[in-house]
Amino acid sequence: EVEVVKSCLPEHVRLTRAEPGCVSFDVTETDDPLVWNVEECFLDRAAFEFHQHRTRASAWWVATAEIAREFRVSGLD
């Protein structure tokens, strides 16, 4: 899993940062080699939803489909 993420992550980050409405998108490693911290900010709900849709149709999503994800979303009210 680690190698899959490391090989696919740069392109995922590049594509995400190029999305309309992406203010920031940063992924950092933690002390646990199987856990990454993702901090992302989008201009508005529409930009966030575009990101979600694009991601789920991407090579990134397919390559990392077996990896557990935990999300906490805030500020979209």
Steps between C-alpha positions, in 0.01 A plus 500: 500500500778741586665458161168544319436828680853628448494419130154645430489792742703760306263487201193506726635809678585669169154437355325609817695825528409576137126465566289815485432618853784309668656744746744250649564127505778357713582141592755425768634179644453429870708297744293200392621394152145388414333831589506826306348831600305676226407865542300653222313824452258581220342831410145376549278192517483474119880485475516235773230292331682530166813369673310208651350409163830531312687299760255211494539474124880513513789257471586600859166370629537172313860446611423575865154343518606245763647762733280614789412868508374706791358843422406795714341778295430842645405845383262406218183621671 
